[in-house]
């Protein structure tokens, strides 16, 4: 993170750090399980190829975590999508880290352009785009060896919620209409209409971060309908309180709770009640 931002990161409050941990741990586990998922058919029993598309990736370092954990194999293609100014900064930061670049690929197979905000390699691709324009997104993916026949995981962390519903749903619909097998994991805010939710929305709006999709997808049921209404086969959604107590391993939970004491339990529960993770999938090969 320090490499990407170029500045020292100030200490965060324990309540924030614990929230980041849950979100990161769950998303990483989603990636692990996706890479293990058996999408083979009688015609393609040895098909182990996978694609991951990180929507609104920003300065995320998930690909490097995958490398460190032996998950970024030659069978995996990884794509990051975000606005040009964001990726100009990210690619500029990466260009100064020779060791990191060497882990991405051999120098003769690596194309990096700071001005264009792009990075191309055999496995890792940074593609500046505008997620509101599904035709542009489609064009850029297909021009960079994206294969609609390969099982693909789409990740979205506080991204779709900042888009107008017609734009975010265009992505969900395009995936369903064009891919053979796809999975989606989405983390974002919910419950804008209670006291805590109203304050949350107001605070974000003061910072210029309007949650344009929150009224359309205000709770877990609406998050599930986001996918089922576009004919995805399965979808589930849970708030982060449920995720923390039911999904995070109890030993890991105790380890995290011992690292830093947390006094604001009421606030902790309120925050977690206003964030959720949804999953969805379809598999035309079944």
Secondary structure, DSSP 8 states (H G I E B T S, - for coil): -HHHHSS------HHHHHHHHHHHHHHHHHHHHHHH-----TT-TT---EEEEEET-TT--HHHHHHHTT---TTEEEEEEE-HHHHHHHHHHHHT-HHHHHHH--GGG-EEETTTTEEE-SSEEEEE--TT-HHHHHHHHHTTT--TTS-EEEEEES-GGGS-HHHHHHHHHHHHHH-SEEEEEEEEE---SSHHHHHHHHHHHHTT---TTTTTS-SHHHHHHHHHTTT-SEEEEEEHHHIIIIIS-HHHHHHHHHHS----HHHHHHHHHTEEEEEEEEETT-
